[in-house]
């Protein structure tokens, strides 16, 4: 763990010299904040029409299962805020892809990979540091965005919405599914980065996890799918299992001797 911490510190120092690499994380976080409040709060305020007047939204909002506890407008707001919460799953994925994809290929191109491989660190320690060196800063920005998100719900949402958001489903999304999805995506990028010559190739493969997540988001908005807290828990555990398998595969395919000569 001491060597992994040292390597992660090195990653943070490299990131401090290239802070613009975190710009995509900030942009996605800002969009994740602007869109839900613009739709759930801004549009009704500007048009003078409540959300409950939309029959389609009223129909699909039944999925949140609030019963009689909330008004129609508040239930639709809760539905929208729950849906847009999934956008924060994409924040660490899209934002950290450039960091993770550049992690191995970039080190080779900068001629800094050889000294690392000459040290006594193991392949697992190196790859773990690369993954968590990209994950930790992006998760920190994502958590700051989530804090603003819930503060905005407390300030601007209708009565009862903020209390309804404090649920097991929200906890599963924030604490389990989002980090697990980011780990799978980042590990995929590291795996491809260790075998590719171009960082863009690793980015393209790692970002593929966004496709099923976007599909789930669209399905939930149409009301054809609603993932319960239990389903999200199973999804998160499944993603963690996939990450562990990808980690073992990454270590297996990372040939310390041949990888340098292959990239010449």
Secondary structure, DSSP 8 states (H G I E B T S, - for coil): -HHHHHHHHHHHHHHHT-GGGGHHHHHHHHHHHHHHHIIIIIHHHHH---GGG-HHHHHHGGGG--TTSS-HHHHHHHHHHHHHHTHHHHHHHHHHHHHHHHHHHHHHHTT-HHHHHTSS--HHHHHHHHHHHHHHHHHHHHHHHHHHHHHHHHHHS-TTHHHHHSSHHHHIIIIIIHHHHHHHHHHHHHHHHTT-S-HHHHHHHHTTHHHHHHHHHHHHHTTS----HHHHHHHHHHHHHHHHHHHHHHHHH--TTHHHHHT-
